[in-house]
Amino acid sequence: MRNTSMFAVGFIAFTAFISSCQQQATTSQPAAPATESAPQAQATAPATKTYTIEEFMATTSIRGNAIATDNSKVLYSSNQTGIYNAFEVPVTGGEPKQVTSSTDNSVFVISYLPDNKRILYASDKGGNEITHIYLHNPDGTSRDLTPDAKAKSEFAEWSHDKKSFFYISNKRDPKFFDLYEMDVASFTPKLVFRNDKALDLGAISRNKRYLAFTKSITTNNSDLYLYDTKTKQLKHLSKHTGDIQYRPETFTPDDKQLYFLTDEGQEYTYLKSYDLATGKTAIVEKAPWDIMYSYFSRNGKYRVTGINNDARTEVKIYETATGQPISLPAMPSGDITAVRISDDEKLMSFYVNSSKSPNNLYVYSFDGQQPRKLTNTMNPKISEDDLVEGKVVRYKSFDGMEIPALLYTPKGIAEGEKRPALLWIHGGPGGQTRLNYSPLMQYLVNHGYVLLAVNNRGSSGYGKTFFAADDQKHGDADLKDCIAAKDYLNSTGFVAEDKIGIIGGSYGGYMVLAGLAFAPDEFAVGVDIFGVANWLRTLQSIPPWWESFREALYKEMGNPKTDSAALYNKSPLFFANQIKKPLMVLQGANDPRVLKVESDEIVAAVKKNNVPVEYMVFPDEGHGFVKKENEIKGYSAILDFLDTYLKKAPAEQTRTSGQ
């Protein structure tokens, strides 16, 4: 179980959601060089159909998957009903079957039970992030297995014999996640590890003797620990100086070695082993990018590795006995993500996704058959030919640092035509916008907006130097990366220089507010989706379950007790009088990360400037919108706002609005 970077989790439709989920992909295309010439408009623009937000949202979003132990079906979550519910589909293909019938809170699948009739799923209340683990029965009833109303519980993994599963919960102390094991015959939990040191669980050995943990020191520095449940000893495995990351991944099937990720002596994370008997370490696997994860199939026949290859995930599957990569048939075009291997190691389920096609579920048999597509999630009224593939580009920032970005160019731009543009800023601050499908992205591009998704300094996936380059410089160096992006857009020749706006969610929402407040003449409009306005309040009110990386967060962003002046100066709320361009704000009322009061106050402050401000609050959402009805309302309103104040606004208005 791993904690993700601050605000990156939650905005499902807005970021690629780099989480502790195991995401994989096919071999990626090479990145565009920094000196690549800008795309040219066509002399004769072909006709491109535009679509409504209802049509885009009629595309189904699916996530999570688990193969039944008898290889008969695959379980997944789908928002086909307007909210995420559990569905299952036969591995031979056919019509998916709805398993749960929630109408209020999203259901996110975990696994089948060994009987293949019951399932485990996770759910919270209206996006409050107090997740519980539920058992769903064939008769349609569900039982909360972790019923403490104030406690957050998260599934960790099954025991190897499938007679129990492990989960973490903060029911004893809101700040700390203890490890429990729940017997599936009686569904009674027992405490396995009392966590009083704010450790994060990483791996459990198959014989249940060893637990591996990571301890966050800063966002660039962590430690590795091994706990022996037999001797009750906690051993520090990574004594070091300087900033080095250590993260446990998995134990080998024979329980003799611990595999872990580290960037020790390297720019990118790589895989190493630790021998439990001798204490010796050895390099297992390296790549020219960050290795994101590596894990073994249930009986150890295969090892799967995911590599963060320039905003795409590259997947490699090795035969454990030989260490050699296995030969796979031609796979569907796109990123292959969320690979799951069946218990008997005969089947593999996975998703295929690209920037212009949503997730679809596939199954592949290791006997060499061609992969079988099990879902068709794209709205049949939408043609992929009308959508736009993202393109990796790079540009130089104010200090010469090279900034990676993803460019989406609308189809049908005629020679000499100038289009409005948006900078798209991800959450995090250590997130990364990736080449995955986003209905909002495609909706905006389909309606004529050039979109540049900026992976500014501080983004993950580009090495530890780049990741650390924004520490204590938020709202300054990273904002300058966004301002420099305007020069790149202007160089394309098809962007209207005075019609460049900025949009972002979570930390990206903060960047929107920072851009409008600290560089008030740079961006024509801003769309803030639950962004931080007051860092002093946000850092003082972070959820108690973030205790394991509270200090790391403070060291990156600033401590509200000792760095109050710096945090005040990077908080847009206190400089809202400088905002003079139109602003739109969207907020979930149940957001535990960026409290609703943050948006309330920035909206009230900006309105005093006689600046156009639009504000939407969703009472049944948290830090991320997961209900289709709300997404339709919110995304439609965003386009209306942009059309009014960016696309159709006279140039003079975009320069002087609010003055």
Buried (B, 14 or more C-beta within 10 A) or exposed (E): BBBBBBBBBBBBBBBBBBBBEBBBBBEBEEBBEEEEEBBEBBEEBEEBEEBBBEBBBBBBBBBBBBBBBBBEBBBBBBBBBBBBBBBBBBBEEEEBEEBBEBEEBBBBBBBBBBEBEBBBBBBBBBBBBBBBBBBBEEEEEBEEBBEBEEBBBBBBBBBBEBEBBBBBBBBBBBBBBBBBBBEBEEEEBEEBBEBEEBBBBBBBBBEBBBBBBBBBBBBBBBBBBBBBBEEEEBEEBBEEEEBBBBBBBBBBBEBEBBBBBBBBEBBBBBBBBBEBEEEEBEEBBBBEBBBBBBBBBBBBBBBBBBBBBBBBBBBBBBEBEEEEEEEBEEBBEBBBBBBBBBBBBEBBBBBBBBBBBBBBBBBBBBEEEEBEEBBEBBBEEBEEEBBBBBBBBBBBBEEEBEBBBBBBBBBBBEEEBBBBBBBBBBBBBBBBBBBBBBBBBBBBBBBBBBBBBBBBBBBBBBBBEBBBBBBBBBBEBBBBBBBBBBEBBBEBBBBBEBBBBBBBBBBBBBBBBBBBBBBBEBBBBBBBBBBBBBBBBBBEBBBBBBBBBBBBBBBBBBBBEEBBEBBBBBBBBBBBEBBBBBBBBBBBBBBBBBBBEBBBBBBEBBBEBEBBBBBBBBEBBBBBBBBBEBBBBBBBBBBEBBBBBBBEBEEEBBBEBBE
